[in-house]
Amino acid sequence: MLDRTTSDPDVWRREIAALTGAGGDDPAPFIAVLHRHGLLERPIVGRDDGGYGYALSWHEAFETLVALGAGDLSTARLYEGHLNALQLVALYGRSGQQARVAQAVRAGVLLGVWGADAAVPVTVMAMPEGGAVFRGAKRYASGTGHVGLALVPVTAPDGVMQLHLLDVDDPGRSDVAGWDMRGMRRSASGSYRFDGIPQRVEDLIGGPDDYRREPYFVGGIWRCAAAQLGAVEAITGAIVDDLTASGRNAHPLQAARIGRAILAARTARLWVEDAAARVESGEDVDRAVALAAYARLATEEAAMTVIDLAERGVGLASFDRGHRLEAMTRDLAVYIRQANPDAVLLQHGRTLARDYAT
Protein backbone atom coordinates (compact mmCIF):
# COMPACT_ATOMS: atom_id res chain seq x y z
CA MET A 1 0.00 0.00 0.00
CA LEU A 2 1.26 3.47 -0.86
CA ASP A 3 2.02 5.87 1.97
CA ARG A 4 1.07 9.36 0.77
CA THR A 5 3.29 11.08 3.36
CA THR A 6 5.85 12.17 0.80
CA SER A 7 5.52 15.75 2.10
CA ASP A 8 7.57 14.58 5.10
CA PRO A 9 10.80 13.13 3.68
CA ASP A 10 12.06 12.40 7.20
CA VAL A 11 9.91 9.25 7.17
CA TRP A 12 11.51 7.61 4.16
CA ARG A 13 14.92 8.97 5.12
CA ARG A 14 14.71 7.07 8.39
CA GLU A 15 13.68 3.90 6.58
CA ILE A 16 16.57 4.23 4.12
CA ALA A 17 18.97 4.85 7.03
CA ALA A 18 17.72 1.76 8.85
CA LEU A 19 18.17 -0.41 5.76
CA THR A 20 21.65 1.00 5.16
CA GLY A 21 22.63 0.24 8.73
CA ALA A 22 21.45 -3.34 8.34
CA GLY A 23 23.86 -3.89 5.44
CA GLY A 24 23.43 -6.26 2.53
CA ASP A 25 23.68 -5.79 -1.23
CA ASP A 26 20.03 -6.31 -2.18
CA PRO A 27 18.43 -3.10 -3.52
CA ALA A 28 14.89 -4.53 -3.41
CA PRO A 29 14.01 -3.26 0.10
CA PHE A 30 15.26 0.22 -0.83
CA ILE A 31 13.19 0.25 -4.02
CA ALA A 32 10.19 -0.83 -1.95
CA VAL A 33 10.65 2.27 0.22
CA LEU A 34 10.61 4.47 -2.88
CA HIS A 35 7.38 2.84 -4.03
CA ARG A 36 5.70 2.81 -0.64
CA HIS A 37 6.21 6.54 -0.18
CA GLY A 38 5.12 7.47 -3.69
CA LEU A 39 8.53 8.56 -4.94
CA LEU A 40 8.45 6.36 -8.03
CA GLU A 41 5.26 7.96 -9.36
CA ARG A 42 5.78 11.43 -7.87
CA PRO A 43 6.88 13.03 -11.20
CA ILE A 44 3.82 11.79 -13.12
CA VAL A 45 0.77 13.96 -13.76
CA GLY A 46 -1.89 12.32 -15.91
CA ARG A 47 -3.38 13.82 -19.06
CA ASP A 48 -6.79 13.37 -20.67
CA ASP A 49 -5.28 11.42 -23.59
CA GLY A 50 -3.91 8.77 -21.22
CA GLY A 51 -0.36 10.06 -21.34
CA TYR A 52 1.47 11.96 -18.65
CA GLY A 53 3.54 15.06 -18.10
CA TYR A 54 6.74 15.25 -16.07
CA ALA A 55 5.74 17.39 -13.11
CA LEU A 56 8.74 17.21 -10.78
CA SER A 57 10.39 20.60 -10.37
CA TRP A 58 14.16 20.75 -10.59
CA HIS A 59 14.31 21.87 -6.97
CA GLU A 60 12.30 18.91 -5.66
CA ALA A 61 14.28 16.48 -7.81
CA PHE A 62 17.50 18.06 -6.58
CA GLU A 63 16.62 17.86 -2.89
CA THR A 64 15.29 14.30 -3.20
CA LEU A 65 18.45 13.09 -4.93
CA VAL A 66 20.63 14.86 -2.36
CA ALA A 67 18.68 13.25 0.48
CA LEU A 68 18.92 9.81 -1.10
CA GLY A 69 22.62 10.29 -1.81
CA ALA A 70 23.17 11.10 1.85
CA GLY A 71 21.33 7.94 2.88
CA ASP A 72 22.42 5.41 0.28
CA LEU A 73 24.22 6.28 -2.94
CA SER A 74 23.15 3.12 -4.74
CA THR A 75 19.49 3.95 -4.16
CA ALA A 76 20.14 7.51 -5.32
CA ARG A 77 21.75 6.15 -8.48
CA LEU A 78 18.73 3.95 -9.20
CA TYR A 79 16.30 6.80 -8.58
CA GLU A 80 18.30 9.12 -10.83
CA GLY A 81 17.94 6.62 -13.68
CA HIS A 82 14.22 6.32 -12.94
CA LEU A 83 13.75 10.10 -13.15
CA ASN A 84 15.78 10.25 -16.35
CA ALA A 85 13.59 7.60 -17.98
CA LEU A 86 10.36 9.26 -16.87
CA GLN A 87 11.46 12.61 -18.25
CA LEU A 88 12.59 11.17 -21.59
CA VAL A 89 9.32 9.29 -22.12
CA ALA A 90 7.40 12.45 -21.22
CA LEU A 91 9.46 14.43 -23.73
CA TYR A 92 9.54 12.03 -26.67
CA GLY A 93 7.03 9.24 -26.07
CA ARG A 94 3.53 8.95 -27.50
CA SER A 95 0.50 8.96 -25.22
CA GLY A 96 0.10 5.17 -25.42
CA GLN A 97 3.74 4.64 -24.48
CA GLN A 98 3.39 7.09 -21.61
CA ALA A 99 0.30 5.25 -20.40
CA ARG A 100 2.25 1.98 -20.43
CA VAL A 101 5.02 3.54 -18.35
CA ALA A 102 2.65 5.27 -15.92
CA GLN A 103 0.73 2.04 -15.28
CA ALA A 104 3.96 0.17 -14.59
CA VAL A 105 5.37 2.84 -12.29
CA ARG A 106 2.17 3.05 -10.26
CA ALA A 107 2.47 -0.70 -9.76
CA GLY A 108 5.97 -0.24 -8.32
CA VAL A 109 8.10 -0.87 -11.41
CA LEU A 110 11.50 0.83 -11.41
CA LEU A 111 12.69 2.35 -14.69
CA GLY A 112 16.22 2.70 -16.01
CA VAL A 113 18.24 4.12 -18.87
CA TRP A 114 20.84 1.59 -20.01
CA GLY A 115 23.27 3.24 -22.37
CA ALA A 116 26.61 1.47 -21.95
CA ASP A 117 27.23 -1.25 -24.53
CA ALA A 118 28.96 -4.48 -23.58
CA ALA A 119 31.74 -6.11 -25.60
CA VAL A 120 29.09 -7.05 -28.16
CA PRO A 121 27.05 -3.83 -28.51
CA VAL A 122 23.29 -3.87 -28.88
CA THR A 123 22.39 -3.69 -32.57
CA VAL A 124 19.37 -4.45 -34.73
CA MET A 125 19.59 -7.43 -37.09
CA ALA A 126 17.14 -7.89 -39.95
CA MET A 127 15.62 -11.37 -40.23
CA PRO A 128 15.28 -13.21 -43.58
CA GLU A 129 11.61 -13.89 -42.92
CA GLY A 130 10.96 -10.22 -42.17
CA GLY A 131 11.15 -8.07 -39.10
CA ALA A 132 14.22 -7.53 -36.97
CA VAL A 133 15.65 -8.62 -33.63
CA PHE A 134 18.21 -7.24 -31.25
CA ARG A 135 21.59 -8.77 -30.59
CA GLY A 136 24.21 -7.84 -28.03
CA ALA A 137 24.14 -6.63 -24.44
CA LYS A 138 24.30 -3.59 -22.22
CA ARG A 139 26.69 -3.40 -19.27
CA TYR A 140 26.83 -1.19 -16.16
CA ALA A 141 23.05 -1.40 -16.35
CA SER A 142 22.06 -0.09 -12.93
CA GLY A 143 19.28 -2.07 -11.32
CA THR A 144 19.81 -5.25 -13.33
CA GLY A 145 17.29 -7.76 -12.04
CA HIS A 146 15.24 -5.01 -10.39
CA VAL A 147 14.44 -2.57 -13.21
CA GLY A 148 11.31 -3.67 -15.06
CA LEU A 149 11.34 -1.28 -18.02
CA ALA A 150 14.44 0.29 -19.52
CA LEU A 151 15.13 2.87 -22.17
CA VAL A 152 17.76 1.29 -24.38
CA PRO A 153 19.59 3.46 -26.94
CA VAL A 154 20.75 1.55 -30.00
CA THR A 155 23.26 3.06 -32.41
CA ALA A 156 22.84 2.31 -36.13
CA PRO A 157 25.82 1.82 -38.48
CA ASP A 158 25.49 5.44 -39.61
CA GLY A 159 25.88 6.64 -36.00
CA VAL A 160 22.24 7.60 -35.48
CA MET A 161 20.86 6.60 -32.08
CA GLN A 162 17.30 5.38 -31.44
CA LEU A 163 15.66 4.88 -28.05
CA HIS A 164 13.66 1.71 -27.35
CA LEU A 165 11.39 1.05 -24.38
CA LEU A 166 11.92 -2.60 -23.50
CA ASP A 167 10.84 -5.05 -20.82
CA VAL A 168 13.97 -6.13 -18.96
CA ASP A 169 12.54 -8.43 -16.30
CA ASP A 170 13.79 -11.76 -17.70
CA PRO A 171 16.17 -13.20 -15.06
CA GLY A 172 17.70 -15.49 -17.67
CA ARG A 173 19.09 -12.46 -19.49
CA SER A 174 20.46 -10.71 -16.38
CA ASP A 175 23.98 -11.10 -15.05
CA VAL A 176 24.88 -9.22 -11.89
CA ALA A 177 27.83 -11.46 -11.03
CA GLY A 178 30.12 -9.33 -13.16
CA TRP A 179 29.38 -6.27 -11.03
CA ASP A 180 32.09 -6.88 -8.42
CA MET A 181 33.17 -3.35 -7.52
CA ARG A 182 34.27 -2.43 -4.01
CA GLY A 183 31.55 0.21 -3.85
CA MET A 184 28.03 0.85 -5.17
CA ARG A 185 27.31 -2.86 -4.91
CA ARG A 186 23.64 -2.27 -4.15
CA SER A 187 23.23 -0.51 -7.50
CA ALA A 188 23.31 -3.99 -9.12
CA SER A 189 24.91 -2.53 -12.25
CA GLY A 190 25.25 -5.78 -14.14
CA SER A 191 24.67 -6.70 -17.77
CA TYR A 192 21.58 -7.65 -19.74
CA ARG A 193 21.44 -9.65 -23.00
CA PHE A 194 18.97 -8.60 -25.69
CA ASP A 195 19.70 -11.36 -28.21
CA GLY A 196 16.60 -12.43 -30.12
CA ILE A 197 14.18 -9.87 -28.67
CA PRO A 198 12.01 -8.56 -31.52
CA GLN A 199 12.25 -4.90 -32.46
CA ARG A 200 8.73 -3.45 -32.40
CA VAL A 201 7.54 -0.12 -33.75
CA GLU A 202 5.50 0.47 -30.61
CA ASP A 203 8.71 0.35 -28.54
CA LEU A 204 10.45 3.18 -30.42
CA ILE A 205 10.62 6.29 -28.23
CA GLY A 206 10.90 9.49 -30.23
CA GLY A 207 12.78 9.83 -33.47
CA PRO A 208 16.40 9.23 -34.48
CA ASP A 209 18.85 11.04 -32.19
CA ASP A 210 16.14 12.52 -29.97
CA TYR A 211 18.02 10.92 -27.09
CA ARG A 212 21.00 13.18 -27.82
CA ARG A 213 18.95 16.37 -27.82
CA GLU A 214 20.07 18.93 -25.29
CA PRO A 215 19.74 20.10 -22.64
CA TYR A 216 18.50 16.68 -21.50
CA PHE A 217 21.41 14.50 -22.69
CA VAL A 218 24.71 15.77 -21.28
CA GLY A 219 22.79 18.45 -19.40
CA GLY A 220 20.96 15.82 -17.37
CA ILE A 221 24.22 14.92 -15.64
CA TRP A 222 23.27 17.42 -12.94
CA ARG A 223 21.06 14.71 -11.42
CA CYS A 224 24.05 12.37 -10.96
CA ALA A 225 25.96 15.26 -9.42
CA ALA A 226 23.07 15.93 -7.03
CA ALA A 227 23.13 12.34 -5.81
CA GLN A 228 26.90 12.54 -5.32
CA LEU A 229 26.51 15.87 -3.54
CA GLY A 230 24.31 14.16 -0.98
CA ALA A 231 27.16 11.82 -0.11
CA VAL A 232 29.67 14.69 -0.05
CA GLU A 233 27.51 16.55 2.46
CA ALA A 234 26.90 13.40 4.53
CA ILE A 235 30.63 12.68 4.71
CA THR A 236 31.26 16.27 5.75
CA GLY A 237 28.67 15.88 8.50
CA ALA A 238 30.26 12.62 9.63
CA ILE A 239 33.68 14.29 9.85
CA VAL A 240 32.21 17.06 12.02
CA ASP A 241 30.33 14.59 14.25
CA ASP A 242 33.27 12.24 14.73
CA LEU A 243 35.84 14.92 15.50
CA THR A 244 33.42 16.74 17.80
CA ALA A 245 32.50 13.58 19.71
CA SER A 246 36.17 12.73 20.25
CA GLY A 247 37.06 16.29 21.27
CA ARG A 248 39.56 16.60 18.44
CA ASN A 249 37.66 19.36 16.65
CA ALA A 250 39.47 21.98 18.75
CA HIS A 251 42.85 21.04 17.31
CA PRO A 252 43.84 23.63 14.68
CA LEU A 253 44.64 21.03 12.01
CA GLN A 254 41.35 19.22 12.56
CA ALA A 255 39.42 22.48 12.60
CA ALA A 256 41.07 23.31 9.28
CA ARG A 257 39.98 19.94 7.87
CA ILE A 258 36.40 20.63 8.92
CA GLY A 259 36.57 24.03 7.27
CA ARG A 260 37.96 22.62 4.02
CA ALA A 261 35.25 19.94 3.92
CA ILE A 262 32.51 22.53 4.41
CA LEU A 263 34.06 24.71 1.71
CA ALA A 264 34.16 21.78 -0.75
CA ALA A 265 30.59 20.69 0.00
CA ARG A 266 29.18 24.20 -0.21
CA THR A 267 30.98 24.92 -3.48
CA ALA A 268 29.63 21.73 -5.03
CA ARG A 269 26.08 22.55 -3.90
CA LEU A 270 26.21 25.99 -5.51
CA TRP A 271 27.48 24.51 -8.78
CA VAL A 272 24.85 21.77 -8.94
CA GLU A 273 21.92 23.97 -7.93
CA ASP A 274 22.86 26.49 -10.58
CA ALA A 275 23.24 23.81 -13.26
CA ALA A 276 19.90 22.19 -12.39
CA ALA A 277 18.04 25.48 -12.64
CA ARG A 278 19.65 26.39 -15.96
CA VAL A 279 19.19 22.98 -17.61
CA GLU A 280 15.56 22.55 -16.60
CA SER A 281 14.68 26.09 -17.72
CA GLY A 282 15.61 25.08 -21.29
CA GLU A 283 17.18 28.48 -21.97
CA ASP A 284 20.68 29.24 -23.33
CA VAL A 285 21.11 25.52 -23.94
CA ASP A 286 24.82 25.41 -24.85
CA ARG A 287 25.81 27.33 -21.75
CA ALA A 288 23.48 25.32 -19.51
CA VAL A 289 24.94 22.04 -20.76
CA ALA A 290 28.49 23.27 -20.27
CA LEU A 291 27.72 24.39 -16.73
CA ALA A 292 26.10 21.02 -15.96
CA ALA A 293 29.21 19.21 -17.17
CA TYR A 294 31.38 21.47 -15.05
CA ALA A 295 29.09 21.01 -12.06
CA ARG A 296 29.73 17.29 -12.34
CA LEU A 297 33.49 17.93 -12.39
CA ALA A 298 33.23 20.30 -9.42
CA THR A 299 31.33 17.64 -7.49
CA GLU A 300 33.98 15.06 -8.32
CA GLU A 301 36.68 17.37 -6.96
CA ALA A 302 34.64 17.99 -3.82
CA ALA A 303 34.14 14.24 -3.39
CA MET A 304 37.85 13.50 -3.62
CA THR A 305 38.55 16.30 -1.16
CA VAL A 306 36.12 15.15 1.53
CA ILE A 307 37.12 11.49 1.14
CA ASP A 308 40.75 12.45 1.76
CA LEU A 309 39.81 14.70 4.68
CA ALA A 310 37.72 11.93 6.24
CA GLU A 311 40.54 9.42 5.99
CA ARG A 312 43.12 11.86 7.35
CA GLY A 313 40.95 13.47 9.99
CA VAL A 314 39.10 10.48 11.41
CA GLY A 315 42.01 8.18 10.71
CA LEU A 316 42.08 4.41 10.73
CA ALA A 317 38.66 4.20 12.36
CA SER A 318 37.08 5.47 9.13
CA PHE A 319 38.17 2.24 7.40
CA ASP A 320 36.37 0.02 9.91
CA ARG A 321 33.45 -1.74 8.22
CA GLY A 322 31.27 -0.77 11.16
CA HIS A 323 31.99 2.94 10.75
CA ARG A 324 29.48 4.88 8.66
CA LEU A 325 32.27 6.65 6.79
CA GLU A 326 33.63 3.38 5.43
CA ALA A 327 30.64 2.60 3.22
CA MET A 328 29.99 6.22 2.26
CA THR A 329 33.53 6.91 1.09
CA ARG A 330 33.77 3.57 -0.69
CA ASP A 331 30.52 4.11 -2.60
CA LEU A 332 31.33 7.70 -3.49
CA ALA A 333 34.81 6.79 -4.73
CA VAL A 334 33.25 4.37 -7.22
CA TYR A 335 30.33 6.57 -8.28
CA ILE A 336 32.40 9.64 -9.18
CA ARG A 337 34.43 7.77 -11.78
CA GLN A 338 33.41 8.72 -15.30
CA ALA A 339 34.73 8.23 -18.82
CA ASN A 340 37.29 10.77 -20.03
CA PRO A 341 36.76 13.72 -17.65
CA ASP A 342 39.62 15.57 -19.33
CA ALA A 343 37.64 15.68 -22.58
CA VAL A 344 34.66 17.13 -20.70
CA LEU A 345 36.90 19.81 -19.22
CA LEU A 346 38.27 20.78 -22.62
CA GLN A 347 35.09 20.52 -24.68
CA HIS A 348 32.83 22.53 -22.42
CA GLY A 349 35.58 24.88 -21.35
CA ARG A 350 35.51 26.38 -24.82
CA THR A 351 31.88 27.36 -24.32
CA LEU A 352 32.40 28.83 -20.87
CA ALA A 353 35.60 30.62 -21.86
CA ARG A 354 33.46 33.11 -23.74
CA ASP A 355 32.23 34.45 -20.41
CA TYR A 356 35.78 35.40 -19.47
CA ALA A 357 37.13 36.60 -22.79
CA THR A 358 38.01 40.29 -22.85
C-alpha positions as CSV (number, residue, x, y, z in Angstrom):
1,M,0.0,0.0,0.0
2,L,1.3,3.5,-0.9
3,D,2.0,5.9,2.0
4,R,1.1,9.4,0.8
5,T,3.3,11.1,3.4
6,T,5.8,12.2,0.8
7,S,5.5,15.7,2.1
8,D,7.6,14.6,5.1
9,P,10.8,13.1,3.7
10,D,12.1,12.4,7.2
11,V,9.9,9.3,7.2
12,W,11.5,7.6,4.2
13,R,14.9,9.0,5.1
14,R,14.7,7.1,8.4
15,E,13.7,3.9,6.6
16,I,16.6,4.2,4.1
17,A,19.0,4.8,7.0
18,A,17.7,1.8,8.8
19,L,18.2,-0.4,5.8
20,T,21.6,1.0,5.2
21,G,22.6,0.2,8.7
22,A,21.4,-3.3,8.3
23,G,23.9,-3.9,5.4
24,G,23.4,-6.3,2.5
25,D,23.7,-5.8,-1.2
26,D,20.0,-6.3,-2.2
27,P,18.4,-3.1,-3.5
28,A,14.9,-4.5,-3.4
29,P,14.0,-3.3,0.1
30,F,15.3,0.2,-0.8
31,I,13.2,0.3,-4.0
32,A,10.2,-0.8,-1.9
33,V,10.7,2.3,0.2
34,L,10.6,4.5,-2.9
35,H,7.4,2.8,-4.0
36,R,5.7,2.8,-0.6
37,H,6.2,6.5,-0.2
38,G,5.1,7.5,-3.7
39,L,8.5,8.6,-4.9
40,L,8.5,6.4,-8.0
41,E,5.3,8.0,-9.4
42,R,5.8,11.4,-7.9
43,P,6.9,13.0,-11.2
44,I,3.8,11.8,-13.1
45,V,0.8,14.0,-13.8
46,G,-1.9,12.3,-15.9
47,R,-3.4,13.8,-19.1
48,D,-6.8,13.4,-20.7
49,D,-5.3,11.4,-23.6
50,G,-3.9,8.8,-21.2
51,G,-0.4,10.1,-21.3
52,Y,1.5,12.0,-18.6
53,G,3.5,15.1,-18.1
54,Y,6.7,15.3,-16.1
55,A,5.7,17.4,-13.1
56,L,8.7,17.2,-10.8
57,S,10.4,20.6,-10.4
58,W,14.2,20.7,-10.6
59,H,14.3,21.9,-7.0
60,E,12.3,18.9,-5.7
61,A,14.3,16.5,-7.8
62,F,17.5,18.1,-6.6
63,E,16.6,17.9,-2.9
64,T,15.3,14.3,-3.2
65,L,18.5,13.1,-4.9
66,V,20.6,14.9,-2.4
67,A,18.7,13.3,0.5
68,L,18.9,9.8,-1.1
69,G,22.6,10.3,-1.8
70,A,23.2,11.1,1.8
71,G,21.3,7.9,2.9
72,D,22.4,5.4,0.3
73,L,24.2,6.3,-2.9
74,S,23.2,3.1,-4.7
75,T,19.5,3.9,-4.2
76,A,20.1,7.5,-5.3
77,R,21.7,6.1,-8.5
78,L,18.7,3.9,-9.2
79,Y,16.3,6.8,-8.6
80,E,18.3,9.1,-10.8
81,G,17.9,6.6,-13.7
82,H,14.2,6.3,-12.9
83,L,13.7,10.1,-13.1
84,N,15.8,10.2,-16.3
85,A,13.6,7.6,-18.0
86,L,10.4,9.3,-16.9
87,Q,11.5,12.6,-18.3
88,L,12.6,11.2,-21.6
89,V,9.3,9.3,-22.1
90,A,7.4,12.5,-21.2
91,L,9.5,14.4,-23.7
92,Y,9.5,12.0,-26.7
93,G,7.0,9.2,-26.1
94,R,3.5,9.0,-27.5
95,S,0.5,9.0,-25.2
96,G,0.1,5.2,-25.4
97,Q,3.7,4.6,-24.5
98,Q,3.4,7.1,-21.6
99,A,0.3,5.2,-20.4
100,R,2.3,2.0,-20.4
101,V,5.0,3.5,-18.3
102,A,2.6,5.3,-15.9
103,Q,0.7,2.0,-15.3
104,A,4.0,0.2,-14.6
105,V,5.4,2.8,-12.3
106,R,2.2,3.1,-10.3
107,A,2.5,-0.7,-9.8
108,G,6.0,-0.2,-8.3
109,V,8.1,-0.9,-11.4
110,L,11.5,0.8,-11.4
111,L,12.7,2.4,-14.7
112,G,16.2,2.7,-16.0
113,V,18.2,4.1,-18.9
114,W,20.8,1.6,-20.0
115,G,23.3,3.2,-22.4
116,A,26.6,1.5,-22.0
117,D,27.2,-1.2,-24.5
118,A,29.0,-4.5,-23.6
119,A,31.7,-6.1,-25.6
120,V,29.1,-7.0,-28.2
121,P,27.0,-3.8,-28.5
122,V,23.3,-3.9,-28.9
123,T,22.4,-3.7,-32.6
124,V,19.4,-4.4,-34.7
125,M,19.6,-7.4,-37.1
126,A,17.1,-7.9,-40.0
127,M,15.6,-11.4,-40.2
128,P,15.3,-13.2,-43.6
129,E,11.6,-13.9,-42.9
130,G,11.0,-10.2,-42.2
131,G,11.1,-8.1,-39.1
132,A,14.2,-7.5,-37.0
133,V,15.7,-8.6,-33.6
134,F,18.2,-7.2,-31.2
135,R,21.6,-8.8,-30.6
136,G,24.2,-7.8,-28.0
137,A,24.1,-6.6,-24.4
138,K,24.3,-3.6,-22.2
139,R,26.7,-3.4,-19.3
140,Y,26.8,-1.2,-16.2
141,A,23.1,-1.4,-16.3
142,S,22.1,-0.1,-12.9
143,G,19.3,-2.1,-11.3
144,T,19.8,-5.2,-13.3
145,G,17.3,-7.8,-12.0
146,H,15.2,-5.0,-10.4
147,V,14.4,-2.6,-13.2
148,G,11.3,-3.7,-15.1
149,L,11.3,-1.3,-18.0
150,A,14.4,0.3,-19.5
151,L,15.1,2.9,-22.2
152,V,17.8,1.3,-24.4
153,P,19.6,3.5,-26.9
154,V,20.7,1.5,-30.0
155,T,23.3,3.1,-32.4
156,A,22.8,2.3,-36.1
157,P,25.8,1.8,-38.5
158,D,25.5,5.4,-39.6
159,G,25.9,6.6,-36.0
160,V,22.2,7.6,-35.5
161,M,20.9,6.6,-32.1
162,Q,17.3,5.4,-31.4
163,L,15.7,4.9,-28.1
164,H,13.7,1.7,-27.3
165,L,11.4,1.1,-24.4
166,L,11.9,-2.6,-23.5
167,D,10.8,-5.0,-20.8
168,V,14.0,-6.1,-19.0
169,D,12.5,-8.4,-16.3
170,D,13.8,-11.8,-17.7
171,P,16.2,-13.2,-15.1
172,G,17.7,-15.5,-17.7
173,R,19.1,-12.5,-19.5
174,S,20.5,-10.7,-16.4
175,D,24.0,-11.1,-15.0
176,V,24.9,-9.2,-11.9
177,A,27.8,-11.5,-11.0
178,G,30.1,-9.3,-13.2
179,W,29.4,-6.3,-11.0
180,D,32.1,-6.9,-8.4
181,M,33.2,-3.4,-7.5
182,R,34.3,-2.4,-4.0
183,G,31.6,0.2,-3.8
184,M,28.0,0.8,-5.2
185,R,27.3,-2.9,-4.9
186,R,23.6,-2.3,-4.2
187,S,23.2,-0.5,-7.5
188,A,23.3,-4.0,-9.1
189,S,24.9,-2.5,-12.2
190,G,25.2,-5.8,-14.1
191,S,24.7,-6.7,-17.8
192,Y,21.6,-7.7,-19.7
193,R,21.4,-9.6,-23.0
194,F,19.0,-8.6,-25.7
195,D,19.7,-11.4,-28.2
196,G,16.6,-12.4,-30.1
197,I,14.2,-9.9,-28.7
198,P,12.0,-8.6,-31.5
199,Q,12.3,-4.9,-32.5
200,R,8.7,-3.4,-32.4
201,V,7.5,-0.1,-33.8
202,E,5.5,0.5,-30.6
203,D,8.7,0.4,-28.5
204,L,10.5,3.2,-30.4
205,I,10.6,6.3,-28.2
206,G,10.9,9.5,-30.2
207,G,12.8,9.8,-33.5
208,P,16.4,9.2,-34.5
209,D,18.9,11.0,-32.2
210,D,16.1,12.5,-30.0
211,Y,18.0,10.9,-27.1
212,R,21.0,13.2,-27.8
213,R,18.9,16.4,-27.8
214,E,20.1,18.9,-25.3
215,P,19.7,20.1,-22.6
216,Y,18.5,16.7,-21.5
217,F,21.4,14.5,-22.7
218,V,24.7,15.8,-21.3
219,G,22.8,18.5,-19.4
220,G,21.0,15.8,-17.4
221,I,24.2,14.9,-15.6
222,W,23.3,17.4,-12.9
223,R,21.1,14.7,-11.4
224,C,24.0,12.4,-11.0
225,A,26.0,15.3,-9.4
226,A,23.1,15.9,-7.0
227,A,23.1,12.3,-5.8
228,Q,26.9,12.5,-5.3
229,L,26.5,15.9,-3.5
230,G,24.3,14.2,-1.0
231,A,27.2,11.8,-0.1
232,V,29.7,14.7,-0.1
233,E,27.5,16.6,2.5
234,A,26.9,13.4,4.5
235,I,30.6,12.7,4.7
236,T,31.3,16.3,5.8
237,G,28.7,15.9,8.5
238,A,30.3,12.6,9.6
239,I,33.7,14.3,9.9
240,V,32.2,17.1,12.0
241,D,30.3,14.6,14.2
242,D,33.3,12.2,14.7
243,L,35.8,14.9,15.5
244,T,33.4,16.7,17.8
245,A,32.5,13.6,19.7
246,S,36.2,12.7,20.2
247,G,37.1,16.3,21.3
248,R,39.6,16.6,18.4
249,N,37.7,19.4,16.6
250,A,39.5,22.0,18.7
251,H,42.9,21.0,17.3
252,P,43.8,23.6,14.7
253,L,44.6,21.0,12.0
254,Q,41.3,19.2,12.6
255,A,39.4,22.5,12.6
256,A,41.1,23.3,9.3
257,R,40.0,19.9,7.9
258,I,36.4,20.6,8.9
259,G,36.6,24.0,7.3
260,R,38.0,22.6,4.0
261,A,35.3,19.9,3.9
262,I,32.5,22.5,4.4
263,L,34.1,24.7,1.7
264,A,34.2,21.8,-0.8
265,A,30.6,20.7,0.0
266,R,29.2,24.2,-0.2
267,T,31.0,24.9,-3.5
268,A,29.6,21.7,-5.0
269,R,26.1,22.6,-3.9
270,L,26.2,26.0,-5.5
271,W,27.5,24.5,-8.8
272,V,24.8,21.8,-8.9
273,E,21.9,24.0,-7.9
274,D,22.9,26.5,-10.6
275,A,23.2,23.8,-13.3
276,A,19.9,22.2,-12.4
277,A,18.0,25.5,-12.6
278,R,19.7,26.4,-16.0
279,V,19.2,23.0,-17.6
280,E,15.6,22.6,-16.6
281,S,14.7,26.1,-17.7
282,G,15.6,25.1,-21.3
283,E,17.2,28.5,-22.0
284,D,20.7,29.2,-23.3
285,V,21.1,25.5,-23.9
286,D,24.8,25.4,-24.8
287,R,25.8,27.3,-21.7
288,A,23.5,25.3,-19.5
289,V,24.9,22.0,-20.8
290,A,28.5,23.3,-20.3
291,L,27.7,24.4,-16.7
292,A,26.1,21.0,-16.0
293,A,29.2,19.2,-17.2
294,Y,31.4,21.5,-15.0
295,A,29.1,21.0,-12.1
296,R,29.7,17.3,-12.3
297,L,33.5,17.9,-12.4
298,A,33.2,20.3,-9.4
299,T,31.3,17.6,-7.5
300,E,34.0,15.1,-8.3
301,E,36.7,17.4,-7.0
302,A,34.6,18.0,-3.8
303,A,34.1,14.2,-3.4
304,M,37.8,13.5,-3.6
305,T,38.5,16.3,-1.2
306,V,36.1,15.1,1.5
307,I,37.1,11.5,1.1
308,D,40.7,12.5,1.8
309,L,39.8,14.7,4.7
310,A,37.7,11.9,6.2
311,E,40.5,9.4,6.0
312,R,43.1,11.9,7.3
313,G,40.9,13.5,10.0
314,V,39.1,10.5,11.4
315,G,42.0,8.2,10.7
316,L,42.1,4.4,10.7
317,A,38.7,4.2,12.4
318,S,37.1,5.5,9.1
319,F,38.2,2.2,7.4
320,D,36.4,0.0,9.9
321,R,33.4,-1.7,8.2
322,G,31.3,-0.8,11.2
323,H,32.0,2.9,10.8
324,R,29.5,4.9,8.7
325,L,32.3,6.7,6.8
326,E,33.6,3.4,5.4
327,A,30.6,2.6,3.2
328,M,30.0,6.2,2.3
329,T,33.5,6.9,1.1
330,R,33.8,3.6,-0.7
331,D,30.5,4.1,-2.6
332,L,31.3,7.7,-3.5
333,A,34.8,6.8,-4.7
334,V,33.3,4.4,-7.2
335,Y,30.3,6.6,-8.3
336,I,32.4,9.6,-9.2
337,R,34.4,7.8,-11.8
338,Q,33.4,8.7,-15.3
339,A,34.7,8.2,-18.8
340,N,37.3,10.8,-20.0
341,P,36.8,13.7,-17.6
342,D,39.6,15.6,-19.3
343,A,37.6,15.7,-22.6
344,V,34.7,17.1,-20.7
345,L,36.9,19.8,-19.2
346,L,38.3,20.8,-22.6
347,Q,35.1,20.5,-24.7
348,H,32.8,22.5,-22.4
349,G,35.6,24.9,-21.3
350,R,35.5,26.4,-24.8
351,T,31.9,27.4,-24.3
352,L,32.4,28.8,-20.9
353,A,35.6,30.6,-21.9
354,R,33.5,33.1,-23.7
355,D,32.2,34.4,-20.4
356,Y,35.8,35.4,-19.5
357,A,37.1,36.6,-22.8
358,T,38.0,40.3,-22.8
